[in-house]
């Protein structure tokens, strides 16, 4: 699957999917998707008219949320897990950048 935007799929960060399409691709209902948004688990972009638009990155996050809730984890705990995973990703990127800088010296 090409997620770089050069093939038949849009770039992972490009918000193009309507709520019904995103829900279908994630295997959840539209109301469930709205519930996740209300709990701050997902934050879709909005069009000029206010329509929700989801990206490939959002779909990946929805997959993670679905996996966690499928394991019986409540939404408050899912929010905390996602928050920690996001922090780990930022720290990992910073570490890698520092290592690359150190190698160039």
TIMI-2910 file (N, C-alpha, C, CB; in pm, 1 decimal, decimal comma, always signed):
<rs>
+----------+----------+----------+----------+----------+----------+----------+----------+----------+----------+----------+----------+------+
!      n_x !      n_y !      n_z !     ca_x !     ca_y !     ca_z !      c_x !      c_y !      c_z !     cb_x !     cb_y !     cb_z ! resn !
+----------+----------+----------+----------+----------+----------+----------+----------+----------+----------+----------+----------+------+
!    +84,7 !   -117,9 !     +0,0 !     +0,0 !     +0,0 !     +0,0 !    +88,4 !   +123,1 !     +0,0 !    -95,9 !     +0,4 !   +121,5 !  Unk !
!    +69,8 !   +212,2 !    -93,2 !   +148,0 !   +334,1 !   -104,9 !    +81,9 !   +443,1 !    -22,7 !   +162,3 !   +377,4 !   -252,7 !  Unk !
!   +144,8 !   +484,1 !    +85,6 !    +89,2 !   +589,1 !   +171,5 !   +169,1 !   +717,6 !   +158,6 !    +86,7 !   +543,3 !   +317,9 !  Unk !
!   +260,1 !   +725,5 !    +62,0 !   +342,0 !   +843,6 !    +46,2 !   +277,3 !   +951,7 !    -37,7 !   +471,3 !   +806,3 !    -13,6 !  Unk !
!   +168,6 !   +921,8 !   -103,4 !    +98,4 !  +1021,5 !   -180,2 !   +135,8 !  +1020,4 !   -327,3 !   +124,3 !  +1155,6 !   -123,0 !  Unk !
!   +233,6 !   +939,3 !   -365,5 !   +276,4 !   +937,8 !   -504,3 !   +200,1 !   +836,5 !   -588,2 !   +423,2 !   +909,1 !   -511,8 !  Unk !
!   +126,4 !   +747,2 !   -526,7 !    +51,6 !   +644,2 !   -599,4 !    -96,4 !   +671,6 !   -594,2 !    +80,6 !   +505,9 !   -542,6 !  Unk !
!   -173,8 !   +566,1 !   -579,7 !   -318,1 !   +581,2 !   -584,1 !   -379,3 !   +626,1 !   -451,8 !   -379,9 !   +452,5 !   -625,8 !  Unk !
!   -303,7 !   +626,2 !   -343,0 !   -355,6 !   +668,4 !   -213,4 !   -301,6 !   +806,2 !   -177,6 !   -319,1 !   +566,3 !   -104,2 !  Unk !
!   -380,7 !   +887,4 !   -106,0 !   -331,1 !  +1018,0 !    -62,8 !   -223,1 !  +1002,4 !    +44,4 !   -446,8 !  +1104,4 !     -9,4 !  Unk !
!   -143,9 !  +1105,4 !    +63,1 !    -42,0 !  +1105,2 !   +167,6 !   -107,7 !  +1077,4 !   +302,0 !    +34,6 !  +1239,9 !   +170,9 !  Unk !
!    -34,8 !  +1010,5 !   +391,2 !    -90,3 !   +967,9 !   +520,3 !   -144,6 !  +1083,6 !   +603,5 !    +15,2 !   +895,1 !   +599,6 !  Unk !
!    -85,8 !  +1200,0 !   +591,4 !   -129,7 !  +1314,2 !   +670,4 !   -236,1 !  +1400,0 !   +604,4 !    -13,8 !  +1398,4 !   +702,1 !  Unk !
!   -273,9 !  +1365,4 !   +482,5 !   -371,7 !  +1446,0 !   +409,0 !   -513,2 !  +1402,3 !   +444,5 !   -348,6 !  +1434,5 !   +256,7 !  Unk !
!   -591,3 !  +1495,2 !   +498,3 !   -727,2 !  +1465,6 !   +543,4 !   -823,8 !  +1470,1 !   +425,2 !   -771,4 !  +1565,3 !   +653,3 !  Unk !
!   -867,3 !  +1353,5 !   +380,9 !   -954,1 !  +1345,5 !   +263,2 !  -1079,1 !  +1261,8 !   +285,1 !   -877,4 !  +1289,4 !   +148,1 !  Unk !
!  -1083,0 !  +1181,5 !   +390,3 !  -1193,1 !  +1087,4 !   +409,0 !  -1306,7 !  +1149,7 !   +489,8 !  -1143,2 !   +960,9 !   +478,3 !  Unk !
!  -1428,7 !  +1138,3 !   +438,8 !  -1546,8 !  +1182,6 !   +512,7 !  -1569,3 !  +1088,4 !   +630,1 !  -1672,5 !  +1187,5 !   +420,6 !  Unk !
!  -1649,6 !  +1129,9 !   +725,8 !  -1670,4 !  +1051,3 !   +846,9 !  -1726,1 !   +912,3 !   +816,3 !  -1764,1 !  +1124,8 !   +941,0 !  Unk !
!  -1817,9 !   +902,3 !   +721,8 !  -1876,1 !   +771,4 !   +691,3 !  -1772,5 !   +678,2 !   +628,9 !  -1996,3 !   +786,9 !   +597,1 !  Unk !
!  -1685,5 !   +732,5 !   +545,8 !  -1579,9 !   +652,4 !   +483,1 !  -1477,9 !   +610,2 !   +588,2 !  -1510,5 !   +731,7 !   +368,9 !  Unk !
!  -1437,5 !   +704,8 !   +673,2 !  -1340,0 !   +674,0 !   +778,9 !  -1395,1 !   +566,4 !   +872,3 !  -1304,3 !   +801,6 !   +859,4 !  Unk !
!  -1520,7 !   +579,6 !   +911,7 !  -1581,6 !   +480,4 !  +1000,3 !  -1583,9 !   +343,6 !   +933,6 !  -1724,1 !   +522,9 !  +1039,4 !  Unk !
!  -1620,1 !   +340,6 !   +806,7 !  -1625,3 !   +214,0 !   +732,6 !  -1485,5 !   +152,5 !   +722,8 !  -1684,4 !   +236,0 !   +590,7 !  Unk !
!  -1386,2 !   +233,0 !   +687,5 !  -1249,0 !   +181,8 !   +675,5 !  -1194,3 !   +133,2 !   +809,3 !  -1157,2 !   +289,9 !   +618,8 !  Unk !
!  -1236,9 !   +197,4 !   +918,4 !  -1191,2 !   +158,8 !  +1051,4 !  -1273,2 !    +43,4 !  +1109,6 !  -1197,2 !   +278,2 !  +1144,7 !  Unk !
!  -1383,8 !    +11,6 !  +1046,3 !  -1467,8 !    -97,3 !  +1094,9 !  -1548,9 !    -62,6 !  +1218,0 !  -1383,7 !   -215,2 !  +1124,6 !  Unk !
!  -1584,4 !    +65,7 !  +1228,7 !  -1664,4 !   +111,5 !  +1343,2 !  -1781,9 !   +192,8 !  +1291,1 !  -1578,3 !   +196,2 !  +1443,0 !  Unk !
!  -1873,7 !   +224,9 !  +1379,6 !  -1987,4 !   +306,9 !  +1341,3 !  -1955,1 !   +455,3 !  +1347,7 !  -2105,5 !   +276,3 !  +1429,9 !  Unk !
!  -2032,1 !   +533,2 !  +1276,9 !  -2013,6 !   +678,4 !  +1275,1 !  -2030,3 !   +735,1 !  +1416,4 !  -2114,2 !   +745,3 !  +1177,4 !  Unk !
!  -2128,9 !   +685,2 !  +1490,2 !  -2151,0 !   +736,0 !  +1626,7 !  -2032,0 !   +702,4 !  +1716,9 !  -2281,3 !   +676,7 !  +1686,3 !  Unk !
!  -1971,9 !   +587,7 !  +1697,0 !  -1853,0 !   +551,0 !  +1774,4 !  -1738,9 !   +645,7 !  +1742,0 !  -1811,4 !   +405,1 !  +1745,7 !  Unk !
!  -1724,4 !   +678,1 !  +1616,2 !  -1619,9 !   +771,3 !  +1575,0 !  -1642,7 !   +908,7 !  +1638,1 !  -1615,5 !   +782,9 !  +1421,4 !  Unk !
!  -1766,7 !   +952,7 !  +1641,4 !  -1798,8 !  +1080,7 !  +1706,8 !  -1769,2 !  +1073,7 !  +1857,2 !  -1948,0 !  +1117,8 !  +1683,4 !  Unk !
!  -1798,6 !   +959,6 !  +1918,5 !  -1769,9 !   +940,9 !  +2060,6 !  -1619,4 !   +952,4 !  +2086,7 !  -1822,6 !   +803,8 !  +2108,8 !  Unk !
!  -1538,6 !   +889,7 !  +2000,6 !  -1392,8 !   +898,5 !  +2015,4 !  -1346,1 !  +1042,6 !  +2004,6 !  -1322,2 !   +812,5 !  +1909,5 !  Unk !
!  -1408,1 !  +1116,9 !  +1915,1 !  -1372,9 !  +1259,2 !  +1901,0 !  -1412,5 !  +1336,5 !  +2027,9 !  -1443,0 !  +1320,9 !  +1775,8 !  Unk !
!  -1530,3 !  +1308,9 !  +2081,8 !  -1575,9 !  +1376,9 !  +2204,1 !  -1480,4 !  +1351,4 !  +2320,1 !  -1717,5 !  +1330,5 !  +2241,8 !  Unk !
!  -1420,9 !  +1232,5 !  +2322,3 !  -1327,2 !  +1197,0 !  +2428,9 !  -1184,4 !  +1242,2 !  +2398,9 !  -1329,3 !  +1047,4 !  +2451,5 !  Unk !
!  -1164,6 !  +1310,2 !  +2287,4 !  -1034,4 !  +1362,9 !  +2253,5 !   -935,3 !  +1259,7 !  +2201,2 !   -977,5 !  +1428,6 !  +2371,2 !  Unk !
!   -985,7 !  +1143,3 !  +2160,7 !   -897,3 !  +1038,2 !  +2111,8 !   -854,4 !  +1062,7 !  +1967,6 !   -965,6 !   +903,2 !  +2123,0 !  Unk !
!   -934,6 !  +1136,4 !  +1895,5 !   -908,1 !  +1165,9 !  +1754,7 !   -953,5 !  +1309,0 !  +1728,7 !   -981,6 !  +1064,0 !  +1658,8 !  Unk !
!   -878,7 !  +1379,7 !  +1646,6 !   -912,6 !  +1518,9 !  +1616,0 !   -903,0 !  +1540,6 !  +1465,3 !   -818,6 !  +1617,8 !  +1692,1 !  Unk !
!  -1011,7 !  +1512,4 !  +1394,0 !  -1007,4 !  +1528,1 !  +1248,0 !   -996,7 !  +1675,0 !  +1209,2 !  -1132,1 !  +1465,8 !  +1183,4 !  Unk !
!   -943,3 !  +1697,1 !  +1090,7 !   -944,0 !  +1832,6 !  +1036,6 !  -1086,6 !  +1866,5 !   +996,9 !   -846,5 !  +1846,5 !   +914,8 !  Unk !
!  -1110,9 !  +1994,1 !   +976,5 !  -1243,1 !  +2039,0 !   +932,8 !  -1228,6 !  +2115,2 !   +801,1 !  -1311,1 !  +2128,4 !  +1041,6 !  Unk !
!  -1323,3 !  +2093,1 !   +712,7 !  -1325,6 !  +2168,0 !   +587,3 !  -1373,5 !  +2309,7 !   +617,9 !  -1418,0 !  +2098,5 !   +480,6 !  Unk !
!  -1369,9 !  +2396,2 !   +517,7 !  -1418,0 !  +2533,7 !   +535,8 !  -1563,8 !  +2534,6 !   +581,2 !  -1402,7 !  +2613,9 !   +404,9 !  Unk !
!  -1641,0 !  +2435,6 !   +539,5 !  -1781,2 !  +2425,8 !   +578,7 !  -1803,6 !  +2352,5 !   +709,9 !  -1857,9 !  +2357,7 !   +471,4 !  Unk !
!  -1696,5 !  +2307,0 !   +774,6 !  -1707,5 !  +2240,9 !   +903,8 !  -1719,2 !  +2089,5 !   +897,4 !  -1823,9 !  +2294,4 !   +975,3 !  Unk !
!  -1709,6 !  +2032,9 !   +777,7 !  -1719,5 !  +1888,1 !   +763,0 !  -1591,7 !  +1820,7 !   +812,5 !  -1746,6 !  +1850,5 !   +616,2 !  Unk !
!  -1607,9 !  +1713,2 !   +888,4 !  -1492,1 !  +1637,9 !   +936,3 !  -1422,0 !  +1572,3 !   +818,0 !  -1534,5 !  +1531,1 !  +1041,1 !  Unk !
!  -1288,4 !  +1575,6 !   +820,0 !  -1206,8 !  +1507,6 !   +719,4 !  -1096,6 !  +1431,8 !   +791,1 !  -1147,2 !  +1608,6 !   +615,8 !  Unk !
!  -1087,0 !  +1303,6 !   +761,4 !   -990,7 !  +1215,8 !   +827,3 !   -877,9 !  +1180,3 !   +731,5 !  -1059,6 !  +1088,0 !   +878,6 !  Unk !
!   -759,7 !  +1160,5 !   +787,1 !   -640,5 !  +1125,7 !   +709,7 !   -604,3 !   +979,0 !   +731,5 !   -521,7 !  +1216,9 !   +748,5 !  Unk !
!   -508,8 !   +933,0 !   +655,3 !   -455,8 !   +798,7 !   +675,7 !   -397,9 !   +783,5 !   +815,3 !   -349,6 !   +766,9 !   +571,3 !  Unk !
!   -333,2 !   +889,3 !   +865,0 !   -280,8 !   +886,1 !  +1002,1 !   -394,7 !   +869,7 !  +1102,9 !   -200,7 !  +1015,0 !  +1032,5 !  Unk !
!   -506,1 !   +938,7 !  +1078,0 !   -622,8 !   +923,7 !  +1165,0 !   -675,1 !   +779,8 !  +1161,8 !   -734,2 !  +1021,8 !  +1122,9 !  Unk !
!   -676,0 !   +720,1 !  +1043,3 !   -722,5 !   +581,6 !  +1031,5 !   -630,9 !   +486,3 !  +1108,5 !   -729,6 !   +539,8 !   +883,3 !  Unk !
!   -501,1 !   +513,1 !  +1103,4 !   -406,8 !   +431,4 !  +1180,5 !   -435,9 !   +444,5 !  +1329,3 !   -260,9 !   +472,6 !  +1150,5 !  Unk !
!   -459,7 !   +567,5 !  +1374,2 !   -492,1 !   +591,2 !  +1515,7 !   -623,0 !   +522,4 !  +1553,2 !   -501,6 !   +742,7 !  +1544,8 !  Unk !
!   -722,0 !   +527,7 !  +1464,7 !   -848,9 !   +458,7 !  +1490,5 !   -827,8 !   +308,8 !  +1504,6 !   -949,3 !   +487,0 !  +1378,2 !  Unk !
!   -738,9 !   +254,8 !  +1424,6 !   -705,9 !   +112,3 !  +1437,3 !   -648,6 !    +80,8 !  +1573,6 !   -607,3 !    +70,4 !  +1329,4 !  Unk !
!   -561,8 !   +169,0 !  +1622,9 !   -502,1 !   +149,0 !  +1756,1 !   -610,3 !   +158,7 !  +1864,1 !   -389,6 !   +253,9 !  +1782,4 !  Unk !
!   -697,5 !   +257,2 !  +1850,8 !   -806,6 !   +273,9 !  +1947,8 !   -895,8 !   +150,3 !  +1948,5 !   -890,4 !   +400,1 !  +1915,3 !  Unk !
!   -929,4 !   +101,9 !  +1830,9 !  -1014,0 !    -17,0 !  +1818,7 !   -948,4 !   -138,7 !  +1883,1 !  -1044,3 !    -45,8 !  +1671,4 !  Unk !
!   -818,5 !   -153,4 !  +1862,0 !   -745,5 !   -264,6 !  +1922,7 !   -752,0 !   -256,0 !  +2074,7 !   -598,9 !   -265,5 !  +1875,6 !  Unk !
!   -725,7 !   -137,4 !  +2128,6 !   -724,9 !   -120,0 !  +2274,4 !   -864,0 !   -141,2 !  +2334,5 !   -673,4 !    +19,9 !  +2310,7 !  Unk !
!   -966,7 !    -82,1 !  +2272,8 !  -1101,4 !   -100,0 !  +2328,1 !  -1147,2 !   -245,2 !  +2313,3 !  -1201,5 !     -5,3 !  +2258,1 !  Unk !
!  -1100,6 !   -311,8 !  +2208,5 !  -1131,9 !   -452,9 !  +2190,4 !  -1071,5 !   -541,2 !  +2298,0 !  -1084,6 !   -498,6 !  +2056,1 !  Unk !
!   -966,3 !   -490,3 !  +2363,5 !   -903,2 !   -562,3 !  +2473,9 !   -968,2 !   -528,6 !  +2607,7 !   -754,4 !   -530,6 !  +2479,2 !  Unk !
!  -1077,1 !   -451,0 !  +2601,8 !  -1150,9 !   -417,9 !  +2723,7 !  -1100,1 !   -295,1 !  +2796,8 !  -1147,2 !   -533,0 !  +2816,1 !  Unk !
!  -1015,7 !   -216,8 !  +2733,2 !   -960,7 !    -96,8 !  +2796,7 !  -1060,3 !    +17,0 !  +2778,6 !   -820,8 !    -59,2 !  +2736,4 !  Unk !
!  -1089,5 !    +88,1 !  +2888,2 !  -1187,6 !   +196,5 !  +2880,4 !  -1128,1 !   +318,0 !  +2810,1 !  -1236,7 !   +235,2 !  +3021,0 !  Unk !
!  -1215,1 !   +411,0 !  +2768,7 !  -1171,3 !   +523,4 !  +2687,0 !  -1075,2 !   +617,6 !  +2759,2 !  -1290,5 !   +600,6 !  +2640,4 !  Unk !
!  -1091,7 !   +633,9 !  +2890,2 !   -997,9 !   +718,2 !  +2965,0 !   -857,3 !   +657,5 !  +2962,6 !  -1046,0 !   +736,2 !  +3111,0 !  Unk !
!   -850,7 !   +527,5 !  +2979,4 !   -720,6 !   +459,4 !  +2974,3 !   -663,6 !   +461,0 !  +2833,3 !   -733,6 !   +314,7 !  +3023,9 !  Unk !
!   -748,8 !   +446,3 !  +2732,3 !   -702,9 !   +454,2 !  +2593,2 !   -641,6 !   +591,7 !  +2567,0 !   -820,3 !   +427,1 !  +2494,5 !  Unk !
!   -707,0 !   +696,2 !  +2616,0 !   -654,6 !   +831,7 !  +2597,9 !   -515,6 !   +844,6 !  +2658,4 !   -749,2 !   +934,9 !  +2660,8 !  Unk !
!   -497,4 !   +790,3 !  +2776,0 !   -366,8 !   +798,0 !  +2842,8 !   -261,8 !   +716,2 !  +2768,1 !   -377,8 !   +748,9 !  +2988,2 !  Unk !
!   -298,6 !   +598,6 !  +2722,0 !   -205,5 !   +514,6 !  +2645,8 !   -161,0 !   +587,3 !  +2518,9 !   -271,0 !   +378,4 !  +2609,8 !  Unk !
!   -256,5 !   +646,1 !  +2447,3 !   -223,0 !   +717,9 !  +2324,2 !   -133,9 !   +838,0 !  +2353,3 !   -350,6 !   +763,3 !  +2252,3 !  Unk !
!   -162,5 !   +906,8 !  +2462,1 !    -81,1 !  +1021,6 !  +2503,1 !    +63,0 !   +977,7 !  +2529,1 !   -140,5 !  +1088,4 !  +2629,7 !  Unk !
!    +79,5 !   +867,6 !  +2599,1 !   +214,0 !   +816,8 !  +2628,6 !   +283,4 !   +767,0 !  +2502,3 !   +207,0 !   +703,9 !  +2732,1 !  Unk !
!   +209,8 !   +700,9 !  +2414,3 !   +268,9 !   +654,5 !  +2288,2 !   +313,6 !   +772,4 !  +2202,1 !   +168,3 !   +567,5 !  +2210,4 !  Unk !
!   +232,9 !   +878,9 !  +2200,6 !   +270,9 !   +998,9 !  +2125,8 !   +398,1 !  +1061,4 !  +2184,1 !   +155,6 !  +1101,6 !  +2126,9 !  Unk !
!   +406,6 !  +1066,8 !  +2316,6 !   +525,9 !  +1122,2 !  +2382,3 !   +649,2 !  +1037,7 !  +2351,5 !   +504,6 !  +1131,0 !  +2534,8 !  Unk !
!   +633,4 !   +908,1 !  +2352,2 !   +745,1 !   +817,9 !  +2319,7 !   +791,9 !   +843,1 !  +2176,7 !   +703,3 !   +668,8 !  +2337,5 !  Unk !
!   +698,7 !   +861,2 !  +2083,9 !   +734,7 !   +885,7 !  +1944,1 !   +814,9 !  +1015,6 !  +1930,1 !   +608,0 !   +891,8 !  +1856,5 !  Unk !
!   +773,4 !  +1119,3 !  +2001,8 !   +846,0 !  +1247,3 !  +1998,0 !   +985,4 !  +1230,3 !  +2056,1 !   +768,9 !  +1356,8 !  +2075,7 !  Unk !
!   +995,7 !  +1165,1 !  +2169,9 !  +1126,2 !  +1144,9 !  +2233,7 !  +1218,3 !  +1058,2 !  +2148,7 !  +1108,3 !  +1081,3 !  +2371,1 !  Unk !
!  +1163,5 !   +958,4 !  +2085,1 !  +1242,6 !   +871,7 !  +1997,9 !  +1297,3 !   +951,3 !  +1879,6 !  +1157,8 !   +752,7 !  +1948,0 !  Unk !
!  +1214,6 !  +1035,0 !  +1820,4 !  +1259,2 !  +1118,6 !  +1708,1 !  +1368,4 !  +1215,4 !  +1753,0 !  +1140,3 !  +1196,8 !  +1648,2 !  Unk !
!  +1352,1 !  +1274,8 !  +1870,4 !  +1454,3 !  +1365,8 !  +1922,8 !  +1584,9 !  +1292,1 !  +1949,7 !  +1404,8 !  +1433,6 !  +2051,2 !  Unk !
!  +1576,4 !  +1172,8 !  +2006,4 !  +1695,0 !  +1092,3 !  +2032,5 !  +1767,6 !  +1059,7 !  +1902,4 !  +1657,2 !   +963,3 !  +2106,2 !  Unk !
!  +1692,0 !  +1018,8 !  +1802,2 !  +1752,2 !   +984,7 !  +1673,6 !  +1819,6 !  +1105,3 !  +1609,9 !  +1646,9 !   +928,2 !  +1579,2 !  Unk !
!  +1757,2 !  +1221,4 !  +1624,0 !  +1815,6 !  +1344,3 !  +1570,3 !  +1945,7 !  +1377,7 !  +1642,2 !  +1716,5 !  +1461,3 !  +1582,9 !  Unk !
!  +1947,8 !  +1363,6 !  +1773,8 !  +2069,6 !  +1389,9 !  +1850,9 !  +2180,5 !  +1291,5 !  +1815,6 !  +2040,1 !  +1383,3 !  +2000,5 !  Unk !
!  +2145,6 !  +1166,8 !  +1794,7 !  +2245,2 !  +1066,8 !  +1754,4 !  +2303,9 !  +1100,2 !  +1618,0 !  +2182,7 !   +926,7 !  +1751,8 !  Unk !
!  +2218,7 !  +1143,2 !  +1526,5 !  +2265,9 !  +1179,5 !  +1392,4 !  +2358,8 !  +1300,4 !  +1399,9 !  +2146,3 !  +1209,4 !  +1298,6 !  Unk !
!  +2325,6 !  +1397,7 !  +1483,4 !  +2411,6 !  +1514,8 !  +1501,6 !  +2545,1 !  +1475,3 !  +1560,9 !  +2343,7 !  +1618,2 !  +1590,8 !  Unk !
!  +2542,5 !  +1384,4 !  +1657,3 !  +2666,2 !  +1340,9 !  +1722,1 !  +2755,8 !  +1266,9 !  +1622,4 !  +2634,8 !  +1250,4 !  +1843,5 !  Unk !
!  +2698,9 !  +1189,8 !  +1532,5 !  +2777,6 !  +1118,4 !  +1431,6 !  +2844,1 !  +1212,9 !  +1333,0 !  +2689,9 !  +1020,6 !  +1356,5 !  Unk !
!  +2779,1 !  +1326,0 !  +1306,5 !  +2833,9 !  +1422,6 !  +1210,2 !  +2950,6 !  +1502,2 !  +1268,2 !  +2724,6 !  +1518,5 !  +1164,4 !  Unk !
!  +2966,8 !  +1499,3 !  +1397,3 !  +3074,3 !  +1577,3 !  +1462,8 !  +3204,0 !  +1507,7 !  +1457,3 !  +3041,2 !  +1606,4 !  +1605,5 !  Unk !
+----------+----------+----------+----------+----------+----------+----------+----------+----------+----------+----------+----------+------+
</rs>
